[in-house]
Amino acid sequence: MFKRKSKLKREFDDKLRSLMIETRDEWEQAKFIESHLDDYDQEVFIRRKITECQHFYLYKEAKIRNLGIE
């Protein structure tokens, strides 16, 4: 019974790590796009802020779970 619990935790921890990497890449891409715009585009700004918030939420969750963060 306890073996299954640790297996599930490890599985979800791995999913969290991969999701953190994915959101970090999306955030970096959104920052790159925003920096190369000639004029101010509110949609790009909002998209960057959303991905930034998602990434920091996942980071906070990983910190609570005591994951080794890269």
PyMOL Python script that loads the backbone (N, CA, C, O; Angstrom):
from pymol import cmd

cmd.read_pdbstr("""\
ATOM      1  N   MET A   1       0.818  -1.188   0.000  1.00  0.00           N
ATOM      2  CA  MET A   1       0.000   0.000   0.000  1.00  0.00           C
ATOM      3  C   MET A   1       0.865   1.257   0.000  1.00  0.00           C
ATOM      4  O   MET A   1       0.592   2.194  -0.750  1.00  0.00           O
ATOM      5  N   PHE A   2       1.901   1.286   0.829  1.00  0.00           N
ATOM      6  CA  PHE A   2       2.753   2.465   0.887  1.00  0.00           C
ATOM      7  C   PHE A   2       3.639   2.583  -0.349  1.00  0.00           C
ATOM      8  O   PHE A   2       4.061   3.675  -0.729  1.00  0.00           O
ATOM      9  N   LYS A   3       3.906   1.452  -0.957  1.00  0.00           N
ATOM     10  CA  LYS A   3       4.725   1.454  -2.159  1.00  0.00           C
ATOM     11  C   LYS A   3       3.995   2.176  -3.295  1.00  0.00           C
ATOM     12  O   LYS A   3       4.610   2.900  -4.077  1.00  0.00           O
ATOM     13  N   ARG A   4       2.689   1.971  -3.376  1.00  0.00           N
ATOM     14  CA  ARG A   4       1.887   2.602  -4.418  1.00  0.00           C
ATOM     15  C   ARG A   4       1.852   4.118  -4.216  1.00  0.00           C
ATOM     16  O   ARG A   4       1.904   4.879  -5.182  1.00  0.00           O
ATOM     17  N   LYS A   5       1.766   4.548  -2.968  1.00  0.00           N
ATOM     18  CA  LYS A   5       1.725   5.973  -2.666  1.00  0.00           C
ATOM     19  C   LYS A   5       3.015   6.654  -3.109  1.00  0.00           C
ATOM     20  O   LYS A   5       2.977   7.732  -3.702  1.00  0.00           O
ATOM     21  N   SER A   6       4.142   6.038  -2.829  1.00  0.00           N
ATOM     22  CA  SER A   6       5.414   6.640  -3.233  1.00  0.00           C
ATOM     23  C   SER A   6       5.565   6.633  -4.750  1.00  0.00           C
ATOM     24  O   SER A   6       6.154   7.549  -5.323  1.00  0.00           O
ATOM     25  N   LYS A   7       5.034   5.604  -5.398  1.00  0.00           N
ATOM     26  CA  LYS A   7       5.099   5.547  -6.862  1.00  0.00           C
ATOM     27  C   LYS A   7       4.256   6.652  -7.478  1.00  0.00           C
ATOM     28  O   LYS A   7       4.681   7.291  -8.440  1.00  0.00           O
ATOM     29  N   LEU A   8       3.058   6.887  -6.929  1.00  0.00           N
ATOM     30  CA  LEU A   8       2.205   7.962  -7.430  1.00  0.00           C
ATOM     31  C   LEU A   8       2.844   9.327  -7.198  1.00  0.00           C
ATOM     32  O   LEU A   8       2.800  10.191  -8.074  1.00  0.00           O
ATOM     33  N   LYS A   9       3.435   9.522  -6.025  1.00  0.00           N
ATOM     34  CA  LYS A   9       4.084  10.800  -5.732  1.00  0.00           C
ATOM     35  C   LYS A   9       5.223  11.047  -6.717  1.00  0.00           C
ATOM     36  O   LYS A   9       5.359  12.150  -7.247  1.00  0.00           O
ATOM     37  N   ARG A  10       6.027  10.040  -6.957  1.00  0.00           N
ATOM     38  CA  ARG A  10       7.146  10.176  -7.886  1.00  0.00           C
ATOM     39  C   ARG A  10       6.628  10.483  -9.295  1.00  0.00           C
ATOM     40  O   ARG A  10       7.205  11.309 -10.004  1.00  0.00           O
ATOM     41  N   GLU A  11       5.546   9.821  -9.697  1.00  0.00           N
ATOM     42  CA  GLU A  11       4.972  10.047 -11.021  1.00  0.00           C
ATOM     43  C   GLU A  11       4.486  11.495 -11.168  1.00  0.00           C
ATOM     44  O   GLU A  11       4.755  12.146 -12.177  1.00  0.00           O
ATOM     45  N   PHE A  12       3.774  11.987 -10.160  1.00  0.00           N
ATOM     46  CA  PHE A  12       3.269  13.354 -10.243  1.00  0.00           C
ATOM     47  C   PHE A  12       4.380  14.391 -10.079  1.00  0.00           C
ATOM     48  O   PHE A  12       4.290  15.485 -10.635  1.00  0.00           O
ATOM     49  N   ASP A  13       5.411  14.059  -9.333  1.00  0.00           N
ATOM     50  CA  ASP A  13       6.563  14.953  -9.234  1.00  0.00           C
ATOM     51  C   ASP A  13       7.257  15.081 -10.589  1.00  0.00           C
ATOM     52  O   ASP A  13       7.681  16.170 -10.975  1.00  0.00           O
ATOM     53  N   ASP A  14       7.367  13.974 -11.299  1.00  0.00           N
ATOM     54  CA  ASP A  14       7.966  14.012 -12.634  1.00  0.00           C
ATOM     55  C   ASP A  14       7.122  14.844 -13.590  1.00  0.00           C
ATOM     56  O   ASP A  14       7.659  15.597 -14.403  1.00  0.00           O
ATOM     57  N   LYS A  15       5.800  14.710 -13.493  1.00  0.00           N
ATOM     58  CA  LYS A  15       4.919  15.519 -14.334  1.00  0.00           C
ATOM     59  C   LYS A  15       5.056  16.998 -14.006  1.00  0.00           C
ATOM     60  O   LYS A  15       5.042  17.842 -14.902  1.00  0.00           O
ATOM     61  N   LEU A  16       5.187  17.310 -12.723  1.00  0.00           N
ATOM     62  CA  LEU A  16       5.352  18.697 -12.310  1.00  0.00           C
ATOM     63  C   LEU A  16       6.652  19.277 -12.844  1.00  0.00           C
ATOM     64  O   LEU A  16       6.683  20.414 -13.313  1.00  0.00           O
ATOM     65  N   ARG A  17       7.726  18.496 -12.772  1.00  0.00           N
ATOM     66  CA  ARG A  17       9.012  18.966 -13.314  1.00  0.00           C
ATOM     67  C   ARG A  17       8.911  19.247 -14.809  1.00  0.00           C
ATOM     68  O   ARG A  17       9.385  20.280 -15.283  1.00  0.00           O
ATOM     69  N   SER A  18       8.299  18.336 -15.545  1.00  0.00           N
ATOM     70  CA  SER A  18       8.198  18.539 -16.998  1.00  0.00           C
ATOM     71  C   SER A  18       7.297  19.725 -17.321  1.00  0.00           C
ATOM     72  O   SER A  18       7.562  20.457 -18.275  1.00  0.00           O
ATOM     73  N   LEU A  19       6.244  19.923 -16.547  1.00  0.00           N
ATOM     74  CA  LEU A  19       5.375  21.068 -16.750  1.00  0.00           C
ATOM     75  C   LEU A  19       6.090  22.372 -16.427  1.00  0.00           C
ATOM     76  O   LEU A  19       5.861  23.385 -17.088  1.00  0.00           O
ATOM     77  N   MET A  20       6.948  22.356 -15.419  1.00  0.00           N
ATOM     78  CA  MET A  20       7.731  23.552 -15.087  1.00  0.00           C
ATOM     79  C   MET A  20       8.685  23.912 -16.216  1.00  0.00           C
ATOM     80  O   MET A  20       8.837  25.085 -16.556  1.00  0.00           O
ATOM     81  N   ILE A  21       9.317  22.916 -16.790  1.00  0.00           N
ATOM     82  CA  ILE A  21      10.234  23.161 -17.906  1.00  0.00           C
ATOM     83  C   ILE A  21       9.471  23.714 -19.102  1.00  0.00           C
ATOM     84  O   ILE A  21       9.934  24.639 -19.770  1.00  0.00           O
ATOM     85  N   GLU A  22       8.309  23.148 -19.368  1.00  0.00           N
ATOM     86  CA  GLU A  22       7.484  23.597 -20.492  1.00  0.00           C
ATOM     87  C   GLU A  22       7.024  25.045 -20.308  1.00  0.00           C
ATOM     88  O   GLU A  22       7.099  25.842 -21.244  1.00  0.00           O
ATOM     89  N   THR A  23       6.550  25.387 -19.112  1.00  0.00           N
ATOM     90  CA  THR A  23       6.088  26.762 -18.884  1.00  0.00           C
ATOM     91  C   THR A  23       7.253  27.742 -18.889  1.00  0.00           C
ATOM     92  O   THR A  23       7.096  28.885 -19.319  1.00  0.00           O
ATOM     93  N   ARG A  24       8.430  27.306 -18.412  1.00  0.00           N
ATOM     94  CA  ARG A  24       9.601  28.189 -18.453  1.00  0.00           C
ATOM     95  C   ARG A  24       9.967  28.508 -19.906  1.00  0.00           C
ATOM     96  O   ARG A  24      10.288  29.650 -20.235  1.00  0.00           O
ATOM     97  N   ASP A  25       9.916  27.490 -20.772  1.00  0.00           N
ATOM     98  CA  ASP A  25      10.217  27.714 -22.186  1.00  0.00           C
ATOM     99  C   ASP A  25       9.192  28.648 -22.832  1.00  0.00           C
ATOM    100  O   ASP A  25       9.555  29.519 -23.622  1.00  0.00           O
ATOM    101  N   GLU A  26       7.911  28.465 -22.494  1.00  0.00           N
ATOM    102  CA  GLU A  26       6.872  29.355 -23.028  1.00  0.00           C
ATOM    103  C   GLU A  26       7.081  30.780 -22.547  1.00  0.00           C
ATOM    104  O   GLU A  26       6.890  31.729 -23.307  1.00  0.00           O
ATOM    105  N   TRP A  27       7.470  30.933 -21.292  1.00  0.00           N
ATOM    106  CA  TRP A  27       7.699  32.255 -20.722  1.00  0.00           C
ATOM    107  C   TRP A  27       8.886  32.941 -21.404  1.00  0.00           C
ATOM    108  O   TRP A  27       8.820  34.124 -21.739  1.00  0.00           O
ATOM    109  N   GLU A  28       9.970  32.188 -21.607  1.00  0.00           N
ATOM    110  CA  GLU A  28      11.136  32.740 -22.301  1.00  0.00           C
ATOM    111  C   GLU A  28      10.784  33.150 -23.730  1.00  0.00           C
ATOM    112  O   GLU A  28      11.241  34.186 -24.212  1.00  0.00           O
ATOM    113  N   GLN A  29       9.977  32.342 -24.399  1.00  0.00           N
ATOM    114  CA  GLN A  29       9.568  32.667 -25.758  1.00  0.00           C
ATOM    115  C   GLN A  29       8.698  33.927 -25.773  1.00  0.00           C
ATOM    116  O   GLN A  29       8.853  34.776 -26.650  1.00  0.00           O
ATOM    117  N   ALA A  30       7.797  34.049 -24.817  1.00  0.00           N
ATOM    118  CA  ALA A  30       6.942  35.236 -24.745  1.00  0.00           C
ATOM    119  C   ALA A  30       7.762  36.487 -24.452  1.00  0.00           C
ATOM    120  O   ALA A  30       7.474  37.553 -24.998  1.00  0.00           O
ATOM    121  N   LYS A  31       8.786  36.375 -23.593  1.00  0.00           N
ATOM    122  CA  LYS A  31       9.656  37.523 -23.323  1.00  0.00           C
ATOM    123  C   LYS A  31      10.428  37.915 -24.582  1.00  0.00           C
ATOM    124  O   LYS A  31      10.599  39.099 -24.872  1.00  0.00           O
ATOM    125  N   PHE A  32      10.891  36.906 -25.328  1.00  0.00           N
ATOM    126  CA  PHE A  32      11.636  37.176 -26.554  1.00  0.00           C
ATOM    127  C   PHE A  32      10.755  37.898 -27.570  1.00  0.00           C
ATOM    128  O   PHE A  32      11.187  38.871 -28.188  1.00  0.00           O
ATOM    129  N   ILE A  33       9.529  37.428 -27.743  1.00  0.00           N
ATOM    130  CA  ILE A  33       8.599  38.049 -28.689  1.00  0.00           C
ATOM    131  C   ILE A  33       8.294  39.479 -28.272  1.00  0.00           C
ATOM    132  O   ILE A  33       8.272  40.387 -29.103  1.00  0.00           O
ATOM    133  N   GLU A  34       8.059  39.672 -26.975  1.00  0.00           N
ATOM    134  CA  GLU A  34       7.729  41.009 -26.486  1.00  0.00           C
ATOM    135  C   GLU A  34       8.902  41.978 -26.677  1.00  0.00           C
ATOM    136  O   GLU A  34       8.690  43.153 -26.979  1.00  0.00           O
ATOM    137  N   SER A  35      10.116  41.500 -26.504  1.00  0.00           N
ATOM    138  CA  SER A  35      11.273  42.381 -26.646  1.00  0.00           C
ATOM    139  C   SER A  35      11.542  42.771 -28.094  1.00  0.00           C
ATOM    140  O   SER A  35      12.186  43.789 -28.346  1.00  0.00           O
ATOM    141  N   HIS A  36      11.060  41.980 -29.050  1.00  0.00           N
ATOM    142  CA  HIS A  36      11.321  42.267 -30.450  1.00  0.00           C
ATOM    143  C   HIS A  36      10.152  42.946 -31.162  1.00  0.00           C
ATOM    144  O   HIS A  36      10.161  43.061 -32.388  1.00  0.00           O
ATOM    145  N   LEU A  37       9.164  43.387 -30.423  1.00  0.00           N
ATOM    146  CA  LEU A  37       8.050  44.111 -31.032  1.00  0.00           C
ATOM    147  C   LEU A  37       8.410  45.576 -31.216  1.00  0.00           C
ATOM    148  O   LEU A  37       9.088  46.172 -30.379  1.00  0.00           O
ATOM    149  N   ASP A  38       7.953  46.142 -32.310  1.00  0.00           N
ATOM    150  CA  ASP A  38       8.196  47.562 -32.559  1.00  0.00           C
ATOM    151  C   ASP A  38       7.225  48.440 -31.780  1.00  0.00           C
ATOM    152  O   ASP A  38       7.606  49.494 -31.270  1.00  0.00           O
ATOM    153  N   ASP A  39       5.985  48.011 -31.689  1.00  0.00           N
ATOM    154  CA  ASP A  39       4.982  48.794 -30.972  1.00  0.00           C
ATOM    155  C   ASP A  39       4.426  47.978 -29.800  1.00  0.00           C
ATOM    156  O   ASP A  39       4.661  46.774 -29.707  1.00  0.00           O
ATOM    157  N   TYR A  40       3.710  48.627 -28.935  1.00  0.00           N
ATOM    158  CA  TYR A  40       3.153  47.997 -27.743  1.00  0.00           C
ATOM    159  C   TYR A  40       1.924  47.186 -28.135  1.00  0.00           C
ATOM    160  O   TYR A  40       0.986  47.716 -28.731  1.00  0.00           O
ATOM    161  N   ASP A  41       1.933  45.911 -27.800  1.00  0.00           N
ATOM    162  CA  ASP A  41       0.802  45.037 -28.075  1.00  0.00           C
ATOM    163  C   ASP A  41       0.321  44.440 -26.760  1.00  0.00           C
ATOM    164  O   ASP A  41       1.030  43.662 -26.121  1.00  0.00           O
ATOM    165  N   GLN A  42      -0.883  44.810 -26.368  1.00  0.00           N
ATOM    166  CA  GLN A  42      -1.404  44.392 -25.076  1.00  0.00           C
ATOM    167  C   GLN A  42      -1.601  42.873 -25.007  1.00  0.00           C
ATOM    168  O   GLN A  42      -1.408  42.285 -23.943  1.00  0.00           O
ATOM    169  N   GLU A  43      -1.970  42.241 -26.089  1.00  0.00           N
ATOM    170  CA  GLU A  43      -2.186  40.794 -26.088  1.00  0.00           C
ATOM    171  C   GLU A  43      -0.896  40.035 -25.796  1.00  0.00           C
ATOM    172  O   GLU A  43      -0.911  39.054 -25.052  1.00  0.00           O
ATOM    173  N   VAL A  44       0.205  40.473 -26.366  1.00  0.00           N
ATOM    174  CA  VAL A  44       1.498  39.838 -26.120  1.00  0.00           C
ATOM    175  C   VAL A  44       1.908  40.041 -24.667  1.00  0.00           C
ATOM    176  O   VAL A  44       2.425  39.122 -24.032  1.00  0.00           O
ATOM    177  N   PHE A  45       1.680  41.242 -24.137  1.00  0.00           N
ATOM    178  CA  PHE A  45       1.991  41.526 -22.746  1.00  0.00           C
ATOM    179  C   PHE A  45       1.182  40.630 -21.805  1.00  0.00           C
ATOM    180  O   PHE A  45       1.724  40.091 -20.841  1.00  0.00           O
ATOM    181  N   ILE A  46      -0.093  40.474 -22.081  1.00  0.00           N
ATOM    182  CA  ILE A  46      -0.967  39.643 -21.250  1.00  0.00           C
ATOM    183  C   ILE A  46      -0.549  38.178 -21.329  1.00  0.00           C
ATOM    184  O   ILE A  46      -0.540  37.482 -20.314  1.00  0.00           O
ATOM    185  N   ARG A  47      -0.206  37.710 -22.514  1.00  0.00           N
ATOM    186  CA  ARG A  47       0.229  36.325 -22.679  1.00  0.00           C
ATOM    187  C   ARG A  47       1.511  36.061 -21.886  1.00  0.00           C
ATOM    188  O   ARG A  47       1.666  35.000 -21.280  1.00  0.00           O
ATOM    189  N   ARG A  48       2.426  37.032 -21.896  1.00  0.00           N
ATOM    190  CA  ARG A  48       3.666  36.881 -21.131  1.00  0.00           C
ATOM    191  C   ARG A  48       3.377  36.834 -19.635  1.00  0.00           C
ATOM    192  O   ARG A  48       3.955  36.015 -18.921  1.00  0.00           O
ATOM    193  N   LYS A  49       2.501  37.694 -19.159  1.00  0.00           N
ATOM    194  CA  LYS A  49       2.176  37.720 -17.742  1.00  0.00           C
ATOM    195  C   LYS A  49       1.481  36.428 -17.299  1.00  0.00           C
ATOM    196  O   LYS A  49       1.721  35.945 -16.192  1.00  0.00           O
ATOM    197  N   ILE A  50       0.633  35.876 -18.146  1.00  0.00           N
ATOM    198  CA  ILE A  50      -0.054  34.623 -17.810  1.00  0.00           C
ATOM    199  C   ILE A  50       0.952  33.482 -17.683  1.00  0.00           C
ATOM    200  O   ILE A  50       0.900  32.712 -16.724  1.00  0.00           O
ATOM    201  N   THR A  51       1.857  33.373 -18.637  1.00  0.00           N
ATOM    202  CA  THR A  51       2.848  32.292 -18.568  1.00  0.00           C
ATOM    203  C   THR A  51       3.796  32.493 -17.391  1.00  0.00           C
ATOM    204  O   THR A  51       4.233  31.526 -16.768  1.00  0.00           O
ATOM    205  N   GLU A  52       4.112  33.746 -17.089  1.00  0.00           N
ATOM    206  CA  GLU A  52       4.964  34.028 -15.938  1.00  0.00           C
ATOM    207  C   GLU A  52       4.276  33.595 -14.630  1.00  0.00           C
ATOM    208  O   GLU A  52       4.906  32.987 -13.766  1.00  0.00           O
ATOM    209  N   CYS A  53       3.005  33.909 -14.498  1.00  0.00           N
ATOM    210  CA  CYS A  53       2.250  33.523 -13.303  1.00  0.00           C
ATOM    211  C   CYS A  53       2.134  32.007 -13.185  1.00  0.00           C
ATOM    212  O   CYS A  53       2.255  31.454 -12.092  1.00  0.00           O
ATOM    213  N   GLN A  54       1.900  31.341 -14.300  1.00  0.00           N
ATOM    214  CA  GLN A  54       1.809  29.883 -14.282  1.00  0.00           C
ATOM    215  C   GLN A  54       3.127  29.270 -13.820  1.00  0.00           C
ATOM    216  O   GLN A  54       3.145  28.347 -13.005  1.00  0.00           O
ATOM    217  N   HIS A  55       4.231  29.796 -14.354  1.00  0.00           N
ATOM    218  CA  HIS A  55       5.540  29.252 -14.002  1.00  0.00           C
ATOM    219  C   HIS A  55       5.818  29.447 -12.517  1.00  0.00           C
ATOM    220  O   HIS A  55       6.286  28.516 -11.861  1.00  0.00           O
ATOM    221  N   PHE A  56       5.547  30.619 -11.971  1.00  0.00           N
ATOM    222  CA  PHE A  56       5.836  30.862 -10.568  1.00  0.00           C
ATOM    223  C   PHE A  56       4.889  30.106  -9.642  1.00  0.00           C
ATOM    224  O   PHE A  56       5.265  29.762  -8.522  1.00  0.00           O
ATOM    225  N   TYR A  57       3.672  29.846 -10.095  1.00  0.00           N
ATOM    226  CA  TYR A  57       2.768  29.004  -9.307  1.00  0.00           C
ATOM    227  C   TYR A  57       3.321  27.581  -9.220  1.00  0.00           C
ATOM    228  O   TYR A  57       3.335  26.983  -8.144  1.00  0.00           O
ATOM    229  N   LEU A  58       3.775  27.045 -10.348  1.00  0.00           N
ATOM    230  CA  LEU A  58       4.347  25.705 -10.353  1.00  0.00           C
ATOM    231  C   LEU A  58       5.631  25.655  -9.523  1.00  0.00           C
ATOM    232  O   LEU A  58       5.897  24.662  -8.846  1.00  0.00           O
ATOM    233  N   TYR A  59       6.418  26.718  -9.578  1.00  0.00           N
ATOM    234  CA  TYR A  59       7.644  26.802  -8.787  1.00  0.00           C
ATOM    235  C   TYR A  59       7.321  26.758  -7.295  1.00  0.00           C
ATOM    236  O   TYR A  59       7.998  26.085  -6.517  1.00  0.00           O
ATOM    237  N   LYS A  60       6.274  27.488  -6.911  1.00  0.00           N
ATOM    238  CA  LYS A  60       5.847  27.502  -5.511  1.00  0.00           C
ATOM    239  C   LYS A  60       5.376  26.110  -5.083  1.00  0.00           C
ATOM    240  O   LYS A  60       5.699  25.656  -3.985  1.00  0.00           O
ATOM    241  N   GLU A  61       4.630  25.450  -5.929  1.00  0.00           N
ATOM    242  CA  GLU A  61       4.150  24.101  -5.626  1.00  0.00           C
ATOM    243  C   GLU A  61       5.320  23.124  -5.493  1.00  0.00           C
ATOM    244  O   GLU A  61       5.312  22.259  -4.616  1.00  0.00           O
ATOM    245  N   ALA A  62       6.317  23.260  -6.354  1.00  0.00           N
ATOM    246  CA  ALA A  62       7.490  22.383  -6.291  1.00  0.00           C
ATOM    247  C   ALA A  62       8.267  22.637  -4.997  1.00  0.00           C
ATOM    248  O   ALA A  62       8.815  21.705  -4.409  1.00  0.00           O
ATOM    249  N   LYS A  63       8.313  23.869  -4.564  1.00  0.00           N
ATOM    250  CA  LYS A  63       8.997  24.192  -3.320  1.00  0.00           C
ATOM    251  C   LYS A  63       8.271  23.572  -2.128  1.00  0.00           C
ATOM    252  O   LYS A  63       8.913  23.090  -1.195  1.00  0.00           O
ATOM    253  N   ILE A  64       6.942  23.580  -2.151  1.00  0.00           N
ATOM    254  CA  ILE A  64       6.161  22.965  -1.087  1.00  0.00           C
ATOM    255  C   ILE A  64       6.406  21.449  -1.047  1.00  0.00           C
ATOM    256  O   ILE A  64       6.476  20.855   0.029  1.00  0.00           O
ATOM    257  N   ARG A  65       6.536  20.837  -2.218  1.00  0.00           N
ATOM    258  CA  ARG A  65       6.729  19.386  -2.302  1.00  0.00           C
ATOM    259  C   ARG A  65       8.186  18.978  -2.087  1.00  0.00           C
ATOM    260  O   ARG A  65       8.500  17.787  -2.102  1.00  0.00           O
ATOM    261  N   ASN A  66       9.072  19.942  -1.890  1.00  0.00           N
ATOM    262  CA  ASN A  66      10.507  19.701  -1.680  1.00  0.00           C
ATOM    263  C   ASN A  66      11.141  18.975  -2.859  1.00  0.00           C
ATOM    264  O   ASN A  66      11.897  18.021  -2.679  1.00  0.00           O
ATOM    265  N   LEU A  67      10.828  19.434  -4.063  1.00  0.00           N
ATOM    266  CA  LEU A  67      11.439  18.861  -5.259  1.00  0.00           C
ATOM    267  C   LEU A  67      12.792  19.512  -5.502  1.00  0.00           C
ATOM    268  O   LEU A  67      13.012  20.670  -5.145  1.00  0.00           O
ATOM    269  N   GLY A  68      13.678  18.766  -6.102  1.00  0.00           N
ATOM    270  CA  GLY A  68      14.951  19.342  -6.537  1.00  0.00           C
ATOM    271  C   GLY A  68      14.712  20.157  -7.785  1.00  0.00           C
ATOM    272  O   GLY A  68      14.446  19.607  -8.853  1.00  0.00           O
ATOM    273  N   ILE A  69      14.806  21.456  -7.656  1.00  0.00           N
ATOM    274  CA  ILE A  69      14.505  22.350  -8.771  1.00  0.00           C
ATOM    275  C   ILE A  69      15.779  22.666  -9.524  1.00  0.00           C
ATOM    276  O   ILE A  69      16.798  23.002  -8.920  1.00  0.00           O
ATOM    277  N   GLU A  70      15.727  22.560 -10.846  1.00  0.00           N
ATOM    278  CA  GLU A  70      16.897  22.783 -11.693  1.00  0.00           C
ATOM    279  C   GLU A  70      17.173  24.239 -11.879  1.00  0.00           C
ATOM    280  O   GLU A  70      18.126  24.604 -12.567  1.00  0.00           O
TER     281      GLU A  70
END
""", "prot")
cmd.dss("prot")
cmd.show_as("cartoon", "prot")
cmd.util.cbc("prot")
cmd.orient("prot")
